[in-house]
Amino acid sequence: MSAALIAFVTAFALVMAVELPDKTFVATLVLTTRFPGKAVLVGVTAAFAVQALIAVGFGSVLTFLPDQLVSVVVGVLFGVGAAMLLREGYRPADDGSHDAARSSATPVTFRRAALTSFGVLFAAEWGDASQLATAGLVARSAQPVAVGLGSFAALVAVAGLAVLLGRKIRTKLRPRLLQRIAGFVFAGLSVLAFGSALLG
């Protein structure tokens, strides 16, 4: 298997695991209850494309730094991501928190719905665990295109699931358990990166 394919699969799997129980999925679900699904998907896909480019650009800059320093930065990125995920995974459940977002359907234009979806998801993804993971993987693998595409594909897949399946899917998943697992995976990657820096 080529390095690019490994980087793509790794990015896709990691970002999918992180985002499925995260605010990206929930926000897309809520938006879909208020706006047409196609408009939401167009808006969130555009937001993910921009955010993936930003993460890849940041990760690419890291590749110009000394290997030891890159390992430290990557360790910090994954450590922050682990802390964010574990905090969310162990936070007390907030039942009915999204009920208020459900309101009677108001007719809006496709453009307005797409722009609203873009704005919500663009803001939600800033400093998100998936963005940190993408930057870290780019710096580690030196495969910016493959990691960027893998991350983007995972984000779009998560959004597509939310749009297609709606709120029903949330009752069949245990998002907090997935957040905890992803958090421990991130913590492990952080430890590996710091270990690499120490040994390097």
Biotite code that builds the C-alpha atoms (Angstrom):
import biotite.structure as struc

atoms = struc.array([
    struc.Atom([0.000, 0.000, 0.000], chain_id="A", res_id=1, res_name="MET", atom_name="CA", element="C"),
    struc.Atom([1.432, 3.396, -0.992], chain_id="A", res_id=2, res_name="SER", atom_name="CA", element="C"),
    struc.Atom([2.214, 6.105, 1.574], chain_id="A", res_id=3, res_name="ALA", atom_name="CA", element="C"),
    struc.Atom([-0.438, 8.378, 0.061], chain_id="A", res_id=4, res_name="ALA", atom_name="CA", element="C"),
    struc.Atom([-3.147, 5.707, 0.332], chain_id="A", res_id=5, res_name="LEU", atom_name="CA", element="C"),
    struc.Atom([-2.170, 4.931, 3.927], chain_id="A", res_id=6, res_name="ILE", atom_name="CA", element="C"),
    struc.Atom([-2.325, 8.655, 4.742], chain_id="A", res_id=7, res_name="ALA", atom_name="CA", element="C"),
    struc.Atom([-5.763, 8.942, 3.082], chain_id="A", res_id=8, res_name="PHE", atom_name="CA", element="C"),
    struc.Atom([-7.209, 5.927, 4.921], chain_id="A", res_id=9, res_name="VAL", atom_name="CA", element="C"),
    struc.Atom([-5.709, 7.013, 8.258], chain_id="A", res_id=10, res_name="THR", atom_name="CA", element="C"),
    struc.Atom([-7.098, 10.545, 7.927], chain_id="A", res_id=11, res_name="ALA", atom_name="CA", element="C"),
    struc.Atom([-10.515, 9.276, 6.823], chain_id="A", res_id=12, res_name="PHE", atom_name="CA", element="C"),
    struc.Atom([-10.809, 6.749, 9.677], chain_id="A", res_id=13, res_name="ALA", atom_name="CA", element="C"),
    struc.Atom([-9.564, 9.126, 12.373], chain_id="A", res_id=14, res_name="LEU", atom_name="CA", element="C"),
    struc.Atom([-11.693, 12.105, 11.320], chain_id="A", res_id=15, res_name="VAL", atom_name="CA", element="C"),
    struc.Atom([-14.768, 9.895, 10.843], chain_id="A", res_id=16, res_name="MET", atom_name="CA", element="C"),
    struc.Atom([-14.356, 8.464, 14.365], chain_id="A", res_id=17, res_name="ALA", atom_name="CA", element="C"),
    struc.Atom([-13.900, 11.942, 15.830], chain_id="A", res_id=18, res_name="VAL", atom_name="CA", element="C"),
    struc.Atom([-16.716, 13.695, 13.970], chain_id="A", res_id=19, res_name="GLU", atom_name="CA", element="C"),
    struc.Atom([-19.471, 11.061, 14.079], chain_id="A", res_id=20, res_name="LEU", atom_name="CA", element="C"),
    struc.Atom([-20.289, 11.794, 17.741], chain_id="A", res_id=21, res_name="PRO", atom_name="CA", element="C"),
    struc.Atom([-19.178, 15.427, 17.602], chain_id="A", res_id=22, res_name="ASP", atom_name="CA", element="C"),
    struc.Atom([-20.876, 18.790, 17.060], chain_id="A", res_id=23, res_name="LYS", atom_name="CA", element="C"),
    struc.Atom([-20.432, 18.513, 13.288], chain_id="A", res_id=24, res_name="THR", atom_name="CA", element="C"),
    struc.Atom([-22.902, 15.637, 13.185], chain_id="A", res_id=25, res_name="PHE", atom_name="CA", element="C"),
    struc.Atom([-25.278, 17.245, 15.683], chain_id="A", res_id=26, res_name="VAL", atom_name="CA", element="C"),
    struc.Atom([-25.174, 20.676, 14.026], chain_id="A", res_id=27, res_name="ALA", atom_name="CA", element="C"),
    struc.Atom([-25.905, 19.143, 10.625], chain_id="A", res_id=28, res_name="THR", atom_name="CA", element="C"),
    struc.Atom([-28.819, 17.205, 12.116], chain_id="A", res_id=29, res_name="LEU", atom_name="CA", element="C"),
    struc.Atom([-30.274, 20.369, 13.607], chain_id="A", res_id=30, res_name="VAL", atom_name="CA", element="C"),
    struc.Atom([-29.799, 22.339, 10.387], chain_id="A", res_id=31, res_name="LEU", atom_name="CA", element="C"),
    struc.Atom([-31.540, 19.562, 8.450], chain_id="A", res_id=32, res_name="THR", atom_name="CA", element="C"),
    struc.Atom([-34.600, 19.886, 10.688], chain_id="A", res_id=33, res_name="THR", atom_name="CA", element="C"),
    struc.Atom([-34.866, 23.558, 9.682], chain_id="A", res_id=34, res_name="ARG", atom_name="CA", element="C"),
    struc.Atom([-33.630, 23.745, 6.074], chain_id="A", res_id=35, res_name="PHE", atom_name="CA", element="C"),
    struc.Atom([-33.766, 21.551, 2.934], chain_id="A", res_id=36, res_name="PRO", atom_name="CA", element="C"),
    struc.Atom([-31.230, 18.730, 3.089], chain_id="A", res_id=37, res_name="GLY", atom_name="CA", element="C"),
    struc.Atom([-29.575, 19.581, -0.237], chain_id="A", res_id=38, res_name="LYS", atom_name="CA", element="C"),
    struc.Atom([-28.951, 23.181, 0.796], chain_id="A", res_id=39, res_name="ALA", atom_name="CA", element="C"),
    struc.Atom([-27.494, 22.066, 4.129], chain_id="A", res_id=40, res_name="VAL", atom_name="CA", element="C"),
    struc.Atom([-25.203, 19.551, 2.417], chain_id="A", res_id=41, res_name="LEU", atom_name="CA", element="C"),
    struc.Atom([-23.943, 22.161, -0.072], chain_id="A", res_id=42, res_name="VAL", atom_name="CA", element="C"),
    struc.Atom([-23.245, 24.660, 2.716], chain_id="A", res_id=43, res_name="GLY", atom_name="CA", element="C"),
    struc.Atom([-21.492, 22.272, 5.080], chain_id="A", res_id=44, res_name="VAL", atom_name="CA", element="C"),
    struc.Atom([-19.450, 20.693, 2.274], chain_id="A", res_id=45, res_name="THR", atom_name="CA", element="C"),
    struc.Atom([-18.128, 24.119, 1.276], chain_id="A", res_id=46, res_name="ALA", atom_name="CA", element="C"),
    struc.Atom([-17.265, 24.856, 4.926], chain_id="A", res_id=47, res_name="ALA", atom_name="CA", element="C"),
    struc.Atom([-15.414, 21.546, 5.245], chain_id="A", res_id=48, res_name="PHE", atom_name="CA", element="C"),
    struc.Atom([-13.439, 22.212, 2.049], chain_id="A", res_id=49, res_name="ALA", atom_name="CA", element="C"),
    struc.Atom([-12.192, 25.564, 3.366], chain_id="A", res_id=50, res_name="VAL", atom_name="CA", element="C"),
    struc.Atom([-11.399, 24.198, 6.814], chain_id="A", res_id=51, res_name="GLN", atom_name="CA", element="C"),
    struc.Atom([-9.541, 21.191, 5.363], chain_id="A", res_id=52, res_name="ALA", atom_name="CA", element="C"),
    struc.Atom([-7.404, 23.535, 3.237], chain_id="A", res_id=53, res_name="LEU", atom_name="CA", element="C"),
    struc.Atom([-6.581, 25.634, 6.317], chain_id="A", res_id=54, res_name="ILE", atom_name="CA", element="C"),
    struc.Atom([-5.625, 22.532, 8.339], chain_id="A", res_id=55, res_name="ALA", atom_name="CA", element="C"),
    struc.Atom([-3.508, 21.126, 5.492], chain_id="A", res_id=56, res_name="VAL", atom_name="CA", element="C"),
    struc.Atom([-1.767, 24.496, 5.048], chain_id="A", res_id=57, res_name="GLY", atom_name="CA", element="C"),
    struc.Atom([-0.928, 24.649, 8.758], chain_id="A", res_id=58, res_name="PHE", atom_name="CA", element="C"),
    struc.Atom([0.310, 21.056, 8.751], chain_id="A", res_id=59, res_name="GLY", atom_name="CA", element="C"),
    struc.Atom([2.408, 21.690, 5.629], chain_id="A", res_id=60, res_name="SER", atom_name="CA", element="C"),
    struc.Atom([4.155, 24.623, 7.317], chain_id="A", res_id=61, res_name="VAL", atom_name="CA", element="C"),
    struc.Atom([5.076, 22.299, 10.173], chain_id="A", res_id=62, res_name="LEU", atom_name="CA", element="C"),
    struc.Atom([6.967, 20.012, 7.763], chain_id="A", res_id=63, res_name="THR", atom_name="CA", element="C"),
    struc.Atom([9.615, 22.741, 7.337], chain_id="A", res_id=64, res_name="PHE", atom_name="CA", element="C"),
    struc.Atom([10.477, 22.595, 11.027], chain_id="A", res_id=65, res_name="LEU", atom_name="CA", element="C"),
    struc.Atom([13.079, 20.201, 12.530], chain_id="A", res_id=66, res_name="PRO", atom_name="CA", element="C"),
    struc.Atom([11.713, 16.672, 13.055], chain_id="A", res_id=67, res_name="ASP", atom_name="CA", element="C"),
    struc.Atom([12.005, 16.858, 16.842], chain_id="A", res_id=68, res_name="GLN", atom_name="CA", element="C"),
    struc.Atom([10.079, 20.130, 17.010], chain_id="A", res_id=69, res_name="LEU", atom_name="CA", element="C"),
    struc.Atom([7.429, 18.765, 14.627], chain_id="A", res_id=70, res_name="VAL", atom_name="CA", element="C"),
    struc.Atom([6.948, 15.772, 16.946], chain_id="A", res_id=71, res_name="SER", atom_name="CA", element="C"),
    struc.Atom([6.424, 18.118, 19.902], chain_id="A", res_id=72, res_name="VAL", atom_name="CA", element="C"),
    struc.Atom([3.919, 20.277, 17.977], chain_id="A", res_id=73, res_name="VAL", atom_name="CA", element="C"),
    struc.Atom([2.056, 17.184, 16.747], chain_id="A", res_id=74, res_name="VAL", atom_name="CA", element="C"),
    struc.Atom([2.016, 15.820, 20.296], chain_id="A", res_id=75, res_name="GLY", atom_name="CA", element="C"),
    struc.Atom([0.511, 19.071, 21.549], chain_id="A", res_id=76, res_name="VAL", atom_name="CA", element="C"),
    struc.Atom([-2.111, 19.078, 18.747], chain_id="A", res_id=77, res_name="LEU", atom_name="CA", element="C"),
    struc.Atom([-3.213, 15.523, 19.517], chain_id="A", res_id=78, res_name="PHE", atom_name="CA", element="C"),
    struc.Atom([-3.057, 16.219, 23.264], chain_id="A", res_id=79, res_name="GLY", atom_name="CA", element="C"),
    struc.Atom([-5.405, 19.194, 22.901], chain_id="A", res_id=80, res_name="VAL", atom_name="CA", element="C"),
    struc.Atom([-7.696, 17.095, 20.707], chain_id="A", res_id=81, res_name="GLY", atom_name="CA", element="C"),
    struc.Atom([-7.720, 14.309, 23.319], chain_id="A", res_id=82, res_name="ALA", atom_name="CA", element="C"),
    struc.Atom([-8.596, 16.767, 26.083], chain_id="A", res_id=83, res_name="ALA", atom_name="CA", element="C"),
    struc.Atom([-11.455, 18.233, 24.033], chain_id="A", res_id=84, res_name="MET", atom_name="CA", element="C"),
    struc.Atom([-12.901, 14.828, 23.169], chain_id="A", res_id=85, res_name="LEU", atom_name="CA", element="C"),
    struc.Atom([-12.593, 13.388, 26.664], chain_id="A", res_id=86, res_name="LEU", atom_name="CA", element="C"),
    struc.Atom([-14.146, 16.503, 28.194], chain_id="A", res_id=87, res_name="ARG", atom_name="CA", element="C"),
    struc.Atom([-17.136, 16.144, 25.849], chain_id="A", res_id=88, res_name="GLU", atom_name="CA", element="C"),
    struc.Atom([-17.274, 12.363, 26.333], chain_id="A", res_id=89, res_name="GLY", atom_name="CA", element="C"),
    struc.Atom([-17.472, 12.607, 30.124], chain_id="A", res_id=90, res_name="TYR", atom_name="CA", element="C"),
    struc.Atom([-19.691, 15.694, 30.310], chain_id="A", res_id=91, res_name="ARG", atom_name="CA", element="C"),
    struc.Atom([-23.129, 15.040, 31.825], chain_id="A", res_id=92, res_name="PRO", atom_name="CA", element="C"),
    struc.Atom([-25.781, 14.454, 29.171], chain_id="A", res_id=93, res_name="ALA", atom_name="CA", element="C"),
    struc.Atom([-27.852, 17.488, 28.255], chain_id="A", res_id=94, res_name="ASP", atom_name="CA", element="C"),
    struc.Atom([-31.167, 15.921, 27.315], chain_id="A", res_id=95, res_name="ASP", atom_name="CA", element="C"),
    struc.Atom([-33.377, 17.928, 25.052], chain_id="A", res_id=96, res_name="GLY", atom_name="CA", element="C"),
    struc.Atom([-30.726, 20.560, 24.404], chain_id="A", res_id=97, res_name="SER", atom_name="CA", element="C"),
    struc.Atom([-31.479, 20.557, 20.714], chain_id="A", res_id=98, res_name="HIS", atom_name="CA", element="C"),
    struc.Atom([-35.241, 20.569, 21.002], chain_id="A", res_id=99, res_name="ASP", atom_name="CA", element="C"),
    struc.Atom([-35.320, 24.335, 21.028], chain_id="A", res_id=100, res_name="ALA", atom_name="CA", element="C"),
    struc.Atom([-33.616, 24.370, 17.660], chain_id="A", res_id=101, res_name="ALA", atom_name="CA", element="C"),
    struc.Atom([-36.514, 22.504, 16.182], chain_id="A", res_id=102, res_name="ARG", atom_name="CA", element="C"),
    struc.Atom([-39.042, 25.032, 15.038], chain_id="A", res_id=103, res_name="SER", atom_name="CA", element="C"),
    struc.Atom([-41.779, 25.067, 12.488], chain_id="A", res_id=104, res_name="SER", atom_name="CA", element="C"),
    struc.Atom([-40.391, 24.964, 8.985], chain_id="A", res_id=105, res_name="ALA", atom_name="CA", element="C"),
    struc.Atom([-39.950, 28.478, 7.636], chain_id="A", res_id=106, res_name="THR", atom_name="CA", element="C"),
    struc.Atom([-39.651, 28.881, 3.884], chain_id="A", res_id=107, res_name="PRO", atom_name="CA", element="C"),
    struc.Atom([-36.143, 30.095, 3.024], chain_id="A", res_id=108, res_name="VAL", atom_name="CA", element="C"),
    struc.Atom([-34.222, 30.295, -0.213], chain_id="A", res_id=109, res_name="THR", atom_name="CA", element="C"),
    struc.Atom([-31.710, 27.603, -1.137], chain_id="A", res_id=110, res_name="PHE", atom_name="CA", element="C"),
    struc.Atom([-28.947, 30.219, -1.079], chain_id="A", res_id=111, res_name="ARG", atom_name="CA", element="C"),
    struc.Atom([-29.811, 31.470, 2.403], chain_id="A", res_id=112, res_name="ARG", atom_name="CA", element="C"),
    struc.Atom([-30.049, 27.935, 3.806], chain_id="A", res_id=113, res_name="ALA", atom_name="CA", element="C"),
    struc.Atom([-26.695, 26.998, 2.248], chain_id="A", res_id=114, res_name="ALA", atom_name="CA", element="C"),
    struc.Atom([-24.992, 30.173, 3.509], chain_id="A", res_id=115, res_name="LEU", atom_name="CA", element="C"),
    struc.Atom([-26.379, 29.669, 7.016], chain_id="A", res_id=116, res_name="THR", atom_name="CA", element="C"),
    struc.Atom([-25.172, 26.059, 7.011], chain_id="A", res_id=117, res_name="SER", atom_name="CA", element="C"),
    struc.Atom([-21.757, 27.191, 5.766], chain_id="A", res_id=118, res_name="PHE", atom_name="CA", element="C"),
    struc.Atom([-21.457, 29.786, 8.530], chain_id="A", res_id=119, res_name="GLY", atom_name="CA", element="C"),
    struc.Atom([-22.524, 27.445, 11.323], chain_id="A", res_id=120, res_name="VAL", atom_name="CA", element="C"),
    struc.Atom([-20.177, 24.605, 10.335], chain_id="A", res_id=121, res_name="LEU", atom_name="CA", element="C"),
    struc.Atom([-17.276, 26.894, 9.413], chain_id="A", res_id=122, res_name="PHE", atom_name="CA", element="C"),
    struc.Atom([-17.400, 28.402, 12.906], chain_id="A", res_id=123, res_name="ALA", atom_name="CA", element="C"),
    struc.Atom([-17.926, 25.004, 14.561], chain_id="A", res_id=124, res_name="ALA", atom_name="CA", element="C"),
    struc.Atom([-14.836, 23.495, 12.917], chain_id="A", res_id=125, res_name="GLU", atom_name="CA", element="C"),
    struc.Atom([-12.369, 26.157, 14.080], chain_id="A", res_id=126, res_name="TRP", atom_name="CA", element="C"),
    struc.Atom([-9.871, 24.492, 16.407], chain_id="A", res_id=127, res_name="GLY", atom_name="CA", element="C"),
    struc.Atom([-11.940, 21.310, 16.319], chain_id="A", res_id=128, res_name="ASP", atom_name="CA", element="C"),
    struc.Atom([-10.353, 17.944, 17.048], chain_id="A", res_id=129, res_name="ALA", atom_name="CA", element="C"),
    struc.Atom([-10.614, 16.908, 13.390], chain_id="A", res_id=130, res_name="SER", atom_name="CA", element="C"),
    struc.Atom([-8.825, 20.072, 12.252], chain_id="A", res_id=131, res_name="GLN", atom_name="CA", element="C"),
    struc.Atom([-6.039, 19.448, 14.763], chain_id="A", res_id=132, res_name="LEU", atom_name="CA", element="C"),
    struc.Atom([-5.836, 15.822, 13.637], chain_id="A", res_id=133, res_name="ALA", atom_name="CA", element="C"),
    struc.Atom([-5.602, 16.834, 9.977], chain_id="A", res_id=134, res_name="THR", atom_name="CA", element="C"),
    struc.Atom([-2.786, 19.310, 10.667], chain_id="A", res_id=135, res_name="ALA", atom_name="CA", element="C"),
    struc.Atom([-0.968, 16.745, 12.801], chain_id="A", res_id=136, res_name="GLY", atom_name="CA", element="C"),
    struc.Atom([-1.271, 13.980, 10.216], chain_id="A", res_id=137, res_name="LEU", atom_name="CA", element="C"),
    struc.Atom([-0.028, 16.271, 7.442], chain_id="A", res_id=138, res_name="VAL", atom_name="CA", element="C"),
    struc.Atom([3.017, 17.203, 9.501], chain_id="A", res_id=139, res_name="ALA", atom_name="CA", element="C"),
    struc.Atom([3.663, 13.551, 10.387], chain_id="A", res_id=140, res_name="ARG", atom_name="CA", element="C"),
    struc.Atom([3.109, 11.929, 6.992], chain_id="A", res_id=141, res_name="SER", atom_name="CA", element="C"),
    struc.Atom([4.204, 14.734, 4.641], chain_id="A", res_id=142, res_name="ALA", atom_name="CA", element="C"),
    struc.Atom([1.243, 13.711, 2.432], chain_id="A", res_id=143, res_name="GLN", atom_name="CA", element="C"),
    struc.Atom([-0.842, 16.919, 2.452], chain_id="A", res_id=144, res_name="PRO", atom_name="CA", element="C"),
    struc.Atom([-3.080, 16.072, -0.509], chain_id="A", res_id=145, res_name="VAL", atom_name="CA", element="C"),
    struc.Atom([-3.911, 12.556, 0.682], chain_id="A", res_id=146, res_name="ALA", atom_name="CA", element="C"),
    struc.Atom([-4.552, 13.650, 4.282], chain_id="A", res_id=147, res_name="VAL", atom_name="CA", element="C"),
    struc.Atom([-6.610, 16.645, 3.153], chain_id="A", res_id=148, res_name="GLY", atom_name="CA", element="C"),
    struc.Atom([-8.743, 14.508, 0.856], chain_id="A", res_id=149, res_name="LEU", atom_name="CA", element="C"),
    struc.Atom([-9.187, 11.829, 3.520], chain_id="A", res_id=150, res_name="GLY", atom_name="CA", element="C"),
    struc.Atom([-10.222, 14.391, 6.121], chain_id="A", res_id=151, res_name="SER", atom_name="CA", element="C"),
    struc.Atom([-12.584, 16.161, 3.707], chain_id="A", res_id=152, res_name="PHE", atom_name="CA", element="C"),
    struc.Atom([-14.146, 12.868, 2.579], chain_id="A", res_id=153, res_name="ALA", atom_name="CA", element="C"),
    struc.Atom([-14.777, 11.846, 6.202], chain_id="A", res_id=154, res_name="ALA", atom_name="CA", element="C"),
    struc.Atom([-16.381, 15.193, 7.049], chain_id="A", res_id=155, res_name="LEU", atom_name="CA", element="C"),
    struc.Atom([-18.660, 15.015, 4.016], chain_id="A", res_id=156, res_name="VAL", atom_name="CA", element="C"),
    struc.Atom([-19.548, 11.393, 4.829], chain_id="A", res_id=157, res_name="ALA", atom_name="CA", element="C"),
    struc.Atom([-20.546, 12.378, 8.381], chain_id="A", res_id=158, res_name="VAL", atom_name="CA", element="C"),
    struc.Atom([-22.611, 15.300, 7.096], chain_id="A", res_id=159, res_name="ALA", atom_name="CA", element="C"),
    struc.Atom([-24.232, 13.044, 4.503], chain_id="A", res_id=160, res_name="GLY", atom_name="CA", element="C"),
    struc.Atom([-25.232, 10.559, 7.198], chain_id="A", res_id=161, res_name="LEU", atom_name="CA", element="C"),
    struc.Atom([-26.741, 13.339, 9.272], chain_id="A", res_id=162, res_name="ALA", atom_name="CA", element="C"),
    struc.Atom([-28.705, 14.726, 6.335], chain_id="A", res_id=163, res_name="VAL", atom_name="CA", element="C"),
    struc.Atom([-29.917, 11.340, 5.076], chain_id="A", res_id=164, res_name="LEU", atom_name="CA", element="C"),
    struc.Atom([-30.792, 9.694, 8.364], chain_id="A", res_id=165, res_name="LEU", atom_name="CA", element="C"),
    struc.Atom([-31.888, 12.722, 10.383], chain_id="A", res_id=166, res_name="GLY", atom_name="CA", element="C"),
    struc.Atom([-32.354, 12.728, 14.114], chain_id="A", res_id=167, res_name="ARG", atom_name="CA", element="C"),
    struc.Atom([-33.288, 9.019, 14.302], chain_id="A", res_id=168, res_name="LYS", atom_name="CA", element="C"),
    struc.Atom([-29.686, 7.892, 14.003], chain_id="A", res_id=169, res_name="ILE", atom_name="CA", element="C"),
    struc.Atom([-28.757, 9.648, 17.252], chain_id="A", res_id=170, res_name="ARG", atom_name="CA", element="C"),
    struc.Atom([-30.943, 7.267, 19.239], chain_id="A", res_id=171, res_name="THR", atom_name="CA", element="C"),
    struc.Atom([-29.044, 4.261, 17.835], chain_id="A", res_id=172, res_name="LYS", atom_name="CA", element="C"),
    struc.Atom([-25.547, 5.559, 18.564], chain_id="A", res_id=173, res_name="LEU", atom_name="CA", element="C"),
    struc.Atom([-23.729, 6.172, 21.813], chain_id="A", res_id=174, res_name="ARG", atom_name="CA", element="C"),
    struc.Atom([-21.947, 9.423, 20.938], chain_id="A", res_id=175, res_name="PRO", atom_name="CA", element="C"),
    struc.Atom([-20.300, 9.868, 24.327], chain_id="A", res_id=176, res_name="ARG", atom_name="CA", element="C"),
    struc.Atom([-18.727, 6.401, 24.187], chain_id="A", res_id=177, res_name="LEU", atom_name="CA", element="C"),
    struc.Atom([-17.360, 7.155, 20.705], chain_id="A", res_id=178, res_name="LEU", atom_name="CA", element="C"),
    struc.Atom([-15.992, 10.486, 21.973], chain_id="A", res_id=179, res_name="GLN", atom_name="CA", element="C"),
    struc.Atom([-14.220, 8.703, 24.829], chain_id="A", res_id=180, res_name="ARG", atom_name="CA", element="C"),
    struc.Atom([-12.685, 6.108, 22.513], chain_id="A", res_id=181, res_name="ILE", atom_name="CA", element="C"),
    struc.Atom([-11.550, 8.803, 20.064], chain_id="A", res_id=182, res_name="ALA", atom_name="CA", element="C"),
    struc.Atom([-10.161, 10.815, 22.982], chain_id="A", res_id=183, res_name="GLY", atom_name="CA", element="C"),
    struc.Atom([-8.033, 7.912, 24.187], chain_id="A", res_id=184, res_name="PHE", atom_name="CA", element="C"),
    struc.Atom([-6.836, 7.290, 20.596], chain_id="A", res_id=185, res_name="VAL", atom_name="CA", element="C"),
    struc.Atom([-5.780, 10.940, 20.379], chain_id="A", res_id=186, res_name="PHE", atom_name="CA", element="C"),
    struc.Atom([-4.049, 10.663, 23.760], chain_id="A", res_id=187, res_name="ALA", atom_name="CA", element="C"),
    struc.Atom([-2.146, 7.613, 22.522], chain_id="A", res_id=188, res_name="GLY", atom_name="CA", element="C"),
    struc.Atom([-1.076, 9.453, 19.365], chain_id="A", res_id=189, res_name="LEU", atom_name="CA", element="C"),
    struc.Atom([0.067, 12.378, 21.505], chain_id="A", res_id=190, res_name="SER", atom_name="CA", element="C"),
    struc.Atom([2.184, 10.073, 23.676], chain_id="A", res_id=191, res_name="VAL", atom_name="CA", element="C"),
    struc.Atom([3.713, 8.459, 20.564], chain_id="A", res_id=192, res_name="LEU", atom_name="CA", element="C"),
    struc.Atom([4.582, 11.880, 19.130], chain_id="A", res_id=193, res_name="ALA", atom_name="CA", element="C"),
    struc.Atom([6.212, 13.036, 22.385], chain_id="A", res_id=194, res_name="PHE", atom_name="CA", element="C"),
    struc.Atom([8.062, 9.725, 22.600], chain_id="A", res_id=195, res_name="GLY", atom_name="CA", element="C"),
    struc.Atom([9.358, 10.253, 19.068], chain_id="A", res_id=196, res_name="SER", atom_name="CA", element="C"),
    struc.Atom([10.556, 13.743, 20.045], chain_id="A", res_id=197, res_name="ALA", atom_name="CA", element="C"),
    struc.Atom([12.400, 12.384, 23.095], chain_id="A", res_id=198, res_name="LEU", atom_name="CA", element="C"),
    struc.Atom([14.027, 9.540, 21.175], chain_id="A", res_id=199, res_name="LEU", atom_name="CA", element="C"),
    struc.Atom([14.850, 11.754, 18.203], chain_id="A", res_id=200, res_name="GLY", atom_name="CA", element="C"),
])
